[in-house]
Amino acid sequence: MALTLRSSTSFINLNDTKTIKTPDEFSSPTTCFAKIKPSRRLRAKSSMQEAQLCRDKHSTMGGIIRKSEKREMVHELASPPHNHHRNKVPVFVMLPLDTLSNSGHLNKPRAMNASLMALKSAGVEGVMVDAWWGLVEKDGPLNYNWEGYAELIQMVKKHGLKLQVVMSFHQCGGNVGDSSTIPLPPWVLEEISKNPDLVYTDKSGRRNPEYISLGCDTIPLLRGRTPIQVYSDYMRSFRDRFRDYLGDVVREIQVGLGPCGELRYPAYPESNGTWKFPGIGEFQCYDKYMRASLKASAEASGNEDWGRSGPHDSGQYNQFPEDTGFFRRDGTWNSEYGRFFMEWYSGKLIQHGDRILAAAKEIFQGTGSKLSGKVAGIHWHYRSRSHAAELTAGYYNTRYRDGYIPIARMLAKHGVILNFTCMEMRDTEQPGNANCSPEGLVRQVKMATRTAGVELAGENALERYDADAYAQVLATSNLDAGNGLSAFTYLRMNKKLFESDNWRNLVEFVQRMSSEGRRPRLPEWDSTGSDLCVGFVKGKNGTKTKEDALV
C-alpha cells in the first residue's frame, strides 16, 4: 500500500501557489510554519460514535435473547461506551516499503530527511521500517549488508525519533497494499527451485514463494541450516551491527512470523487473482513436510485415515462458508475430525511462533529493545459460526472457541507485544454479504491480551487519511474493554499523507493519542515548529507561498 518516496522536488498540487521551497530550504532559519485551523471532525465524529454506541446498547438490552442463542454469542460483545479513559499512546509511522533500493542503499535521502523532520514536528514518536531478508542477505548465506539501514538509523537519531524495525523474512509483493516487489534472497529461491516443498502449498498443488513453510522449521534444508537457524543468525547479525542503538533509537524489534510478517498461513494470496475479498481462502498444508506432520499426528490420535490429506470439503479460495461442507453452519469444522484437524493446523502455527520468538528473546535480551509479533485482523465471515477465513489462516477461532487467547499466551510467555491490525475499521463500512465485524474482532483480541497479560499495540490495515478512521482508532485505544493500546503504528508515509487536510488530521490525531483522552486544540499559529503542517504561509510581498514539500 505504500508509495515510494518522491524526489525532493515533488510537491503537493495546490492551485494558487507562486513559489516552491526545496527540502534544503526547509532547515533554513527563515523557514516559516503554516497557519492551521484545528479540525473539529475528529471530535465531532467521536461524539457521534458515543451516541451510536448508546443506541446500540439500549437496542440490545431491549431485545429478548433466547437461552438457545446465548451460547452462540461468545464474540458478540456489546460495544462499550467511549469515555476517553486511556493512557498516552505513542504514534509511529510506517516508512515506504521501498525505503531501501534493491542495491541496499537509502532511497531519496534528502526527501526522507525532510519527511522525518516534519513527523518529529507533528509529535510522532518514531517510524517503522522493514529490514528485508531479501535485500540484506541477498549476496549469499551469512553475507549481510546493513549499510542502508545504518544510514537510516543515524538519520532517525538525528531527528530525535525512535525506530521500530521489522525482521521481514517474507517476500514483499502479492498482498494487499504491496506496491513493491522484494523476493526472498536469490540463494533461498535457488533452494526452493530444487525442492519446491520448501514453501506453502494448497490442495491444488499451487506453491506460494512468499515465506518458507513452517513444516521445515527444524530441518536443515537451507545450505545446512534450518529456517529457524537462518532467522536467528539474521537477527543476531542485526543485533551485533546496531548494538549501540538498541533500546535507545531502536525501540522495538517486530519479529517476522509469516506472510506479511504476520503469524498466519498465506491462505488468501492476491497475486495473479488467486484470492479476492471476501473469499474464505484455502488451507496451506500440502507440502510434503506438513503432510508428514499431519500423518504422524493422526496416527498418534488413533485415526490414521485423518492423516491422508486436509479437509476434502473445504471449498476454494473465493467461495463463501455456506458453499462448502466444511465451513457451513453445521459443517465438518464442528465434528470430531474437524476439531482434530484445526487443533493440529493452528497448533503448528503457534509452535512456529514460539520457536522464532524463543530465539529472538535470547538474542535481544538485555538490549533494551522490546519485541513484538503481528497477528492479522481477519474480520470477514467473523459473524458466521465457523469463522472460515480465520480458520484457513490458522486461527482456530469459532463461535464456540476463542482462538486468540492461545496466541496471546504464547506471546506473553516470551514477553512479546501483540501487534494487531484493522484498528481503524468500523462494521458499518463493510459489505453486508461478507459477515464482517472488525470491531467485534478488535474487542475480542483486546480481551484476549488482557486475559493473557500481554501488551497490545495496533495498526490500521488499509491506507486511510480521513477523520472517521482516526476517530475509530481513538475509540479502540481506550481501556474500557480489554487492553488499551501501548503504541499505534500508522500505515503509511507517502506523498498523500502530507496534503493539507490529511496532514491536519494526522497532527490532531497524534496530539489526541498523546493526551490521555483530552481534546487539545491545535494552535492557530505555530512559530516553534511543534505542529508543522503543509499549507500556505504569507510571503514577504503578501502573496501565498507553498510550504515545504516533504515527499
C-alpha positions as CSV (number, residue, x, y, z in Angstrom):
1,M,0.0,0.0,0.0
2,A,3.0,2.3,0.4
3,L,4.1,4.6,-2.3
4,T,7.7,5.2,-3.0
5,L,9.2,8.4,-1.7
6,R,9.2,11.1,-4.2
7,S,12.2,13.2,-5.1
8,S,12.9,16.3,-3.2
9,T,11.3,18.4,-5.8
10,S,8.0,16.6,-5.8
11,F,5.2,18.7,-4.1
12,I,1.6,18.8,-3.3
13,N,-0.5,20.2,-6.1
14,L,-2.3,23.3,-4.8
15,N,-3.6,25.6,-7.5
16,D,-2.8,29.1,-6.2
17,T,0.9,28.8,-5.3
18,K,3.7,31.0,-6.6
19,T,7.0,29.6,-5.4
20,I,8.2,26.3,-4.1
21,K,10.7,25.6,-1.4
22,T,13.0,22.6,-1.6
23,P,13.9,20.3,1.4
24,D,17.3,22.1,1.5
25,E,15.5,25.4,2.3
26,F,13.5,23.5,5.0
27,S,16.3,23.8,7.5
28,S,16.9,27.5,6.7
29,P,16.5,29.9,9.7
30,T,14.0,31.9,7.6
31,T,11.6,28.9,7.3
32,C,8.1,29.8,8.4
33,F,5.3,27.5,9.6
34,A,1.9,27.5,8.1
35,K,-1.2,28.8,9.7
36,I,-3.5,25.9,10.6
37,K,-7.1,25.8,11.7
38,P,-7.8,22.9,14.0
39,S,-10.0,20.3,12.6
40,R,-13.1,19.5,14.6
41,R,-14.1,16.5,12.6
42,L,-12.3,14.0,14.9
43,R,-14.1,15.5,18.0
44,A,-17.5,15.5,16.2
45,K,-17.0,12.0,15.0
46,S,-16.1,10.8,18.5
47,S,-19.4,12.3,19.8
48,M,-21.4,10.7,17.1
49,Q,-19.8,7.3,17.9
50,E,-20.8,7.7,21.6
51,A,-24.4,8.3,20.6
52,Q,-24.4,5.3,18.3
53,L,-22.8,3.1,20.9
54,C,-25.5,4.2,23.4
55,R,-28.3,3.4,20.9
56,D,-26.8,0.0,20.2
57,K,-26.6,-0.7,23.9
58,H,-30.2,0.2,24.5
59,S,-31.3,-1.7,21.5
60,T,-29.5,-4.9,22.7
61,M,-30.9,-4.5,26.2
62,G,-34.4,-4.0,25.0
63,G,-34.4,-7.2,23.0
64,I,-35.2,-10.7,24.3
65,I,-32.4,-13.3,23.9
66,R,-33.4,-16.9,24.0
67,K,-31.4,-19.4,26.0
68,S,-30.5,-21.3,22.9
69,E,-28.9,-18.2,21.4
70,K,-26.8,-17.3,24.4
71,R,-24.1,-19.9,23.9
72,E,-23.6,-18.6,20.3
73,M,-22.7,-15.1,21.5
74,V,-19.2,-15.8,22.6
75,H,-17.7,-13.0,20.5
76,E,-20.8,-10.8,20.1
77,L,-19.7,-8.4,22.9
78,A,-21.7,-5.2,23.4
79,S,-19.8,-2.1,22.3
80,P,-18.6,-0.3,25.5
81,P,-19.4,3.4,26.0
82,H,-16.5,5.5,25.0
83,N,-15.3,7.7,27.9
84,H,-11.8,8.5,26.7
85,H,-10.2,6.7,29.6
86,R,-6.8,5.5,28.2
87,N,-3.1,6.0,28.6
88,K,-1.0,8.1,26.4
89,V,-0.4,6.2,23.2
90,P,2.8,6.9,21.2
91,V,2.3,7.0,17.5
92,F,4.7,5.7,14.9
93,V,4.5,6.0,11.1
94,M,5.5,3.2,8.7
95,L,8.0,4.2,6.1
96,P,7.5,3.1,2.5
97,L,8.2,-0.5,1.6
98,D,11.0,0.6,-0.8
99,T,12.8,2.8,1.7
100,L,15.9,1.0,0.6
101,S,16.7,0.4,-3.1
102,N,17.4,-3.1,-4.5
103,S,21.1,-2.4,-4.1
104,G,20.6,-1.8,-0.4
105,H,21.0,2.0,-0.3
106,L,18.7,4.5,1.2
107,N,16.2,5.8,-1.4
108,K,16.0,9.6,-1.8
109,P,17.7,10.6,1.5
110,R,17.0,14.3,1.1
111,A,13.3,13.7,0.9
112,M,13.5,11.3,3.8
113,N,15.3,13.8,5.9
114,A,12.6,16.4,5.3
115,S,9.9,14.0,6.0
116,L,11.4,12.8,9.3
117,M,11.7,16.5,10.3
118,A,8.0,17.0,9.7
119,L,7.0,13.9,11.5
120,K,9.0,14.9,14.5
121,S,7.4,18.4,14.5
122,A,4.0,16.8,14.4
123,G,4.7,14.9,17.7
124,V,5.2,11.5,16.2
125,E,7.2,9.2,18.4
126,G,9.1,7.4,15.6
127,V,8.9,5.4,12.4
128,M,8.8,1.8,11.4
129,V,10.9,0.2,8.7
130,D,11.1,-3.4,7.2
131,A,14.5,-4.9,7.3
132,W,14.1,-7.1,4.2
133,W,15.8,-10.5,4.3
134,G,15.7,-10.4,0.5
135,L,17.9,-7.3,0.5
136,V,20.2,-7.8,3.5
137,E,21.3,-11.4,2.8
138,K,20.9,-11.4,-1.0
139,D,24.6,-12.0,-1.8
140,G,24.8,-15.4,-0.1
141,P,24.3,-17.2,3.2
142,L,25.6,-15.2,6.2
143,N,26.7,-12.4,3.9
144,Y,24.8,-9.4,5.4
145,N,24.6,-5.8,4.1
146,W,23.2,-3.4,6.7
147,E,24.7,-0.2,5.3
148,G,21.4,1.4,4.0
149,Y,19.8,0.7,7.4
150,A,22.8,2.2,9.2
151,E,22.2,5.4,7.2
152,L,18.5,5.4,8.1
153,I,19.1,4.8,11.8
154,Q,21.6,7.7,12.0
155,M,19.1,10.0,10.3
156,V,16.3,8.9,12.7
157,K,18.5,9.5,15.6
158,K,19.5,13.0,14.3
159,H,15.8,14.0,14.4
160,G,15.2,12.6,17.9
161,L,12.8,9.9,16.7
162,K,12.6,6.3,17.7
163,L,12.6,3.3,15.3
164,Q,10.6,0.1,15.1
165,V,12.4,-2.5,12.9
166,V,10.6,-5.4,11.3
167,M,12.7,-8.6,10.8
168,S,11.0,-9.2,7.4
169,F,11.6,-12.8,6.5
170,H,8.8,-12.7,3.9
171,Q,8.5,-11.6,0.3
172,C,7.2,-8.2,-0.5
173,G,4.7,-8.3,-3.2
174,G,1.4,-10.1,-4.0
175,N,-0.6,-9.0,-1.0
176,V,-2.9,-6.1,0.0
177,G,-1.1,-2.8,-0.3
178,D,2.2,-4.2,-1.7
179,S,3.5,-1.6,-4.1
180,S,7.0,-3.0,-4.4
181,T,8.5,-6.4,-5.1
182,I,11.3,-7.8,-3.0
183,P,11.6,-11.6,-3.3
184,L,13.4,-13.9,-0.8
185,P,17.2,-14.0,-1.2
186,P,18.3,-15.5,-4.5
187,W,20.2,-18.3,-2.9
188,V,17.0,-19.3,-1.0
189,L,15.0,-19.2,-4.2
190,E,17.6,-21.5,-5.7
191,E,17.0,-24.0,-3.0
192,I,13.2,-23.7,-3.5
193,S,13.6,-24.4,-7.2
194,K,15.4,-27.6,-6.3
195,N,12.9,-28.5,-3.6
196,P,9.5,-26.8,-4.1
197,D,8.1,-28.3,-0.9
198,L,10.1,-25.7,1.0
199,V,7.2,-23.3,0.5
200,Y,3.5,-23.5,1.4
201,T,1.3,-25.4,-1.0
202,D,-2.5,-25.6,-1.4
203,K,-4.6,-28.7,-2.2
204,S,-4.3,-27.9,-6.0
205,G,-0.5,-28.0,-5.7
206,R,-0.1,-24.2,-6.1
207,R,3.1,-23.1,-4.5
208,N,3.5,-19.8,-2.6
209,P,7.0,-18.5,-2.6
210,E,6.4,-15.6,-0.1
211,Y,7.5,-17.5,3.0
212,I,9.2,-20.7,3.9
213,S,6.8,-23.4,5.1
214,L,6.7,-23.8,8.8
215,G,6.8,-27.6,8.2
216,C,10.5,-27.1,7.5
217,D,11.3,-25.2,10.7
218,T,13.7,-27.8,12.2
219,I,15.0,-29.4,9.1
220,P,18.5,-28.2,7.8
221,L,17.3,-27.6,4.2
222,L,18.9,-24.1,3.6
223,R,22.5,-24.9,2.8
224,G,22.9,-26.9,6.0
225,R,20.9,-24.6,8.3
226,T,17.3,-24.9,9.4
227,P,15.0,-21.9,8.7
228,I,14.9,-21.1,12.5
229,Q,18.7,-21.1,12.5
230,V,18.7,-18.8,9.4
231,Y,16.3,-16.4,11.1
232,S,18.3,-16.5,14.3
233,D,21.6,-15.8,12.5
234,Y,19.9,-12.8,10.7
235,M,18.6,-11.3,14.0
236,R,22.0,-11.9,15.7
237,S,23.7,-10.1,12.9
238,F,21.4,-7.1,13.2
239,R,21.9,-7.0,17.0
240,D,25.7,-7.1,16.6
241,R,25.7,-4.4,13.9
242,F,23.4,-2.0,15.8
243,R,24.1,-2.8,19.4
244,D,24.8,0.8,20.2
245,Y,21.4,1.9,19.0
246,L,19.2,-0.8,20.6
247,G,16.9,0.3,23.4
248,D,17.7,4.0,22.6
249,V,16.9,4.7,18.9
250,V,15.7,1.2,18.0
251,R,12.9,1.0,20.5
252,E,11.2,-2.2,19.1
253,I,12.0,-5.3,17.1
254,Q,9.0,-6.7,15.4
255,V,9.8,-10.4,14.6
256,G,8.5,-11.6,11.3
257,L,6.4,-14.7,11.8
258,G,4.9,-15.4,8.3
259,P,3.4,-13.8,5.2
260,C,3.3,-10.0,5.5
261,G,5.3,-10.6,8.7
262,E,2.1,-11.9,10.4
263,L,1.7,-15.1,12.4
264,R,-0.6,-16.9,9.8
265,Y,-0.7,-19.1,6.8
266,P,-0.8,-17.5,3.3
267,A,-4.5,-18.5,3.0
268,Y,-5.6,-15.5,0.9
269,P,-2.9,-14.6,-1.6
270,E,-3.9,-11.8,-4.0
271,S,-1.2,-12.5,-6.6
272,N,-2.4,-13.5,-10.0
273,G,-6.0,-13.1,-8.8
274,T,-5.9,-16.2,-6.7
275,W,-8.0,-14.8,-3.9
276,K,-10.4,-11.8,-3.7
277,F,-12.1,-10.3,-0.7
278,P,-14.2,-11.7,0.9
279,G,-13.3,-15.3,-0.1
280,I,-12.8,-17.9,2.6
281,G,-9.3,-18.8,1.5
282,E,-7.7,-22.3,1.5
283,F,-5.7,-24.4,3.9
284,Q,-2.0,-24.4,3.2
285,C,-0.9,-27.8,4.4
286,Y,0.0,-29.8,1.3
287,D,3.8,-29.6,1.1
288,K,5.4,-32.9,2.0
289,Y,6.7,-31.7,5.3
290,M,3.2,-30.5,6.5
291,R,1.6,-33.7,5.2
292,A,4.2,-35.8,7.1
293,S,3.4,-33.9,10.3
294,L,-0.4,-34.4,9.8
295,K,0.0,-38.1,9.2
296,A,2.1,-38.5,12.3
297,S,-0.5,-36.6,14.4
298,A,-3.4,-38.6,13.0
299,E,-1.6,-41.9,13.8
300,A,-0.9,-40.7,17.3
301,S,-4.6,-39.9,17.8
302,G,-5.6,-43.4,16.7
303,N,-7.3,-42.2,13.5
304,E,-4.8,-43.0,10.7
305,D,-7.3,-42.1,7.9
306,W,-7.4,-38.5,9.1
307,G,-3.8,-38.0,8.1
308,R,-4.1,-38.8,4.5
309,S,-5.0,-35.2,3.5
310,G,-6.5,-31.9,4.6
311,P,-10.3,-31.5,4.6
312,H,-11.8,-32.6,1.2
313,D,-14.9,-30.4,1.6
314,S,-13.3,-27.0,2.5
315,G,-14.1,-25.4,-0.9
316,Q,-12.0,-22.9,-2.9
317,Y,-10.4,-19.5,-2.3
318,N,-13.3,-17.3,-3.4
319,Q,-16.2,-19.3,-2.0
320,F,-18.4,-18.4,1.0
321,P,-18.8,-20.6,4.1
322,E,-22.3,-21.9,3.1
323,D,-20.9,-23.1,-0.3
324,T,-18.8,-25.7,1.5
325,G,-19.4,-28.8,3.5
326,F,-16.6,-28.0,6.0
327,F,-17.4,-24.3,6.8
328,R,-21.2,-24.2,6.5
329,R,-23.3,-23.5,9.6
330,D,-23.3,-27.1,10.8
331,G,-20.3,-28.3,8.8
332,T,-17.4,-30.6,9.3
333,W,-15.5,-27.9,11.2
334,N,-17.6,-28.8,14.3
335,S,-17.1,-32.6,14.0
336,E,-14.6,-34.7,15.8
337,Y,-12.5,-34.8,12.7
338,G,-12.8,-31.0,12.2
339,R,-11.7,-30.4,15.7
340,F,-8.7,-32.7,15.3
341,F,-7.6,-31.0,12.1
342,M,-7.9,-27.5,13.4
343,E,-6.1,-28.3,16.6
344,W,-3.2,-29.6,14.6
345,Y,-3.2,-26.8,12.0
346,S,-3.5,-24.0,14.5
347,G,-1.1,-25.7,16.9
348,K,1.6,-25.9,14.2
349,L,1.3,-22.2,13.7
350,I,1.6,-21.4,17.4
351,Q,4.5,-23.7,17.7
352,H,6.2,-21.9,14.8
353,G,5.8,-18.5,16.5
354,D,7.0,-20.0,19.8
355,R,10.2,-21.3,18.1
356,I,11.1,-18.0,16.4
357,L,10.2,-15.8,19.4
358,A,12.2,-18.0,21.8
359,A,15.3,-17.4,19.6
360,A,14.6,-13.7,19.4
361,K,14.2,-13.4,23.1
362,E,17.6,-15.0,23.7
363,I,19.2,-12.8,21.1
364,F,17.8,-9.4,22.1
365,Q,17.6,-10.0,25.8
366,G,19.3,-7.2,27.7
367,T,19.5,-4.8,24.8
368,G,16.6,-2.6,25.9
369,S,14.6,-3.1,22.7
370,K,11.1,-4.5,23.1
371,L,9.9,-7.5,21.0
372,S,6.6,-7.6,19.2
373,G,4.8,-10.1,16.9
374,K,2.0,-9.3,14.5
375,V,-1.4,-11.0,14.2
376,A,-3.6,-10.4,11.2
377,G,-7.1,-8.8,11.5
378,I,-9.2,-11.3,9.5
379,H,-12.6,-9.8,10.0
380,W,-14.6,-11.2,7.1
381,H,-17.0,-14.0,7.9
382,Y,-16.4,-13.2,11.6
383,R,-20.1,-13.3,12.3
384,S,-20.5,-16.8,10.8
385,R,-20.3,-19.8,13.2
386,S,-17.2,-21.3,11.7
387,H,-15.2,-18.0,11.1
388,A,-14.0,-19.7,7.9
389,A,-11.4,-17.1,6.8
390,E,-9.7,-17.2,10.2
391,L,-9.6,-21.0,10.2
392,T,-7.8,-21.2,6.8
393,A,-5.3,-18.6,8.1
394,G,-4.6,-20.8,11.1
395,Y,-6.6,-19.0,13.8
396,Y,-8.8,-21.6,15.5
397,N,-11.5,-19.1,16.4
398,T,-15.1,-20.1,16.1
399,R,-18.5,-19.2,17.6
400,Y,-17.7,-21.6,20.4
401,R,-13.9,-21.3,20.8
402,D,-11.6,-18.3,21.4
403,G,-8.6,-18.7,19.1
404,Y,-6.7,-15.6,20.2
405,I,-6.1,-16.5,23.9
406,P,-3.7,-19.3,23.0
407,I,-1.8,-17.0,20.6
408,A,-1.7,-14.2,23.2
409,R,-0.4,-16.6,25.9
410,M,2.4,-17.8,23.6
411,L,3.5,-14.2,23.1
412,A,3.2,-13.5,26.8
413,K,5.5,-16.4,27.5
414,H,8.3,-14.5,25.8
415,G,7.3,-11.0,26.9
416,V,6.3,-10.1,23.3
417,I,3.8,-7.4,22.4
418,L,0.8,-8.5,20.3
419,N,0.5,-6.1,17.3
420,F,-2.9,-6.2,15.8
421,T,-4.4,-4.7,12.6
422,C,-7.7,-3.3,11.5
423,M,-7.9,-0.8,14.4
424,E,-9.4,1.8,12.0
425,M,-12.3,-0.2,10.6
426,R,-16.0,0.0,11.5
427,D,-18.6,-2.7,11.0
428,T,-20.9,-0.3,9.1
429,E,-18.2,0.3,6.4
430,Q,-18.1,-3.4,5.4
431,P,-20.2,-5.1,2.7
432,G,-23.2,-6.8,4.2
433,N,-22.8,-10.1,2.5
434,A,-19.3,-10.7,4.0
435,N,-20.4,-11.1,7.6
436,C,-17.6,-8.7,8.7
437,S,-17.1,-7.4,12.2
438,P,-13.7,-5.7,12.6
439,E,-15.0,-4.0,15.8
440,G,-16.1,-7.3,17.3
441,L,-12.7,-8.9,16.4
442,V,-10.7,-6.0,17.9
443,R,-12.8,-6.2,21.1
444,Q,-12.1,-10.0,21.3
445,V,-8.4,-9.5,20.8
446,K,-8.3,-6.7,23.4
447,M,-9.9,-9.1,25.9
448,A,-7.6,-12.0,25.0
449,T,-4.5,-9.8,25.6
450,R,-5.8,-8.7,29.0
451,T,-6.5,-12.4,29.9
452,A,-3.0,-13.5,28.8
453,G,-1.3,-10.5,30.4
454,V,0.4,-9.2,27.3
455,E,0.7,-5.7,25.8
456,L,-1.4,-4.8,22.8
457,A,-0.3,-2.5,20.0
458,G,-2.2,-1.6,16.9
459,E,-2.1,-0.7,13.2
460,N,-4.5,0.4,10.6
461,A,-5.0,-2.3,8.0
462,L,-5.7,-0.1,5.0
463,E,-4.4,3.3,3.8
464,R,-6.7,5.9,5.4
465,Y,-6.4,9.6,5.9
466,D,-9.9,10.6,6.9
467,A,-11.2,11.8,10.3
468,D,-13.5,8.8,10.6
469,A,-10.7,6.3,10.6
470,Y,-8.7,8.3,13.2
471,A,-11.8,8.6,15.4
472,Q,-12.2,4.8,15.3
473,V,-8.6,4.3,16.4
474,L,-9.1,6.7,19.2
475,A,-12.2,4.8,20.3
476,T,-10.5,1.4,20.2
477,S,-7.4,2.6,22.0
478,N,-9.3,3.1,25.3
479,L,-9.2,0.9,28.3
480,D,-12.9,0.2,28.7
481,A,-12.9,-3.3,27.2
482,G,-9.8,-5.3,27.5
483,N,-6.3,-3.8,27.0
484,G,-5.8,-0.3,25.7
485,L,-3.0,0.2,23.2
486,S,0.6,0.6,24.2
487,A,1.5,2.1,20.8
488,F,-0.1,2.7,17.4
489,T,1.7,2.5,14.1
490,Y,0.1,4.4,11.2
491,L,0.2,2.9,7.7
492,R,1.9,4.6,5.8
493,M,4.1,7.6,4.9
494,N,3.7,8.8,1.4
495,K,3.1,12.0,-0.6
496,K,-0.6,11.9,0.0
497,L,-0.1,12.0,3.8
498,F,1.4,15.4,3.6
499,E,-1.5,17.0,1.7
500,S,-3.0,19.8,3.8
501,D,-6.3,18.1,5.1
502,N,-4.6,14.7,5.6
503,W,-1.7,16.3,7.4
504,R,-4.0,18.3,9.6
505,N,-5.9,15.2,10.6
506,L,-2.7,13.3,11.4
507,V,-1.4,16.1,13.6
508,E,-4.6,16.3,15.6
509,F,-4.7,12.5,15.9
510,V,-1.2,12.3,17.2
511,Q,-1.9,15.0,19.8
512,R,-5.0,13.4,21.0
513,M,-3.3,10.0,21.3
514,S,-0.7,11.5,23.5
515,S,-3.1,13.5,25.7
516,E,-4.7,10.7,27.8
517,G,-8.1,11.2,26.3
518,R,-8.1,15.0,26.5
519,R,-9.0,17.0,23.4
520,P,-6.3,19.5,22.7
521,R,-6.8,22.4,20.4
522,L,-4.2,22.9,17.8
523,P,-2.7,26.5,18.0
524,E,-3.7,28.9,15.3
525,W,-0.1,29.9,14.7
526,D,3.0,27.8,15.3
527,S,6.2,29.7,15.3
528,T,8.3,27.0,17.0
529,G,7.7,24.1,14.6
530,S,6.0,21.9,17.1
531,D,2.9,21.4,14.9
532,L,4.4,21.6,11.5
533,C,1.8,21.4,8.7
534,V,1.8,21.6,5.0
535,G,-0.2,24.5,3.7
536,F,0.2,28.2,2.9
537,V,2.3,30.9,4.5
538,K,2.4,34.6,3.8
539,G,5.4,35.6,1.7
540,K,7.2,39.0,2.1
541,N,5.0,40.5,-0.6
542,G,1.8,39.3,1.0
543,T,1.2,36.6,-1.6
544,K,0.7,33.0,-0.8
545,T,3.8,30.8,-0.9
546,K,3.8,27.0,-0.8
547,E,5.2,25.4,2.4
548,D,8.0,22.9,2.2
549,A,7.0,19.7,0.5
550,L,8.1,16.6,2.2
551,V,7.6,13.6,-0.1
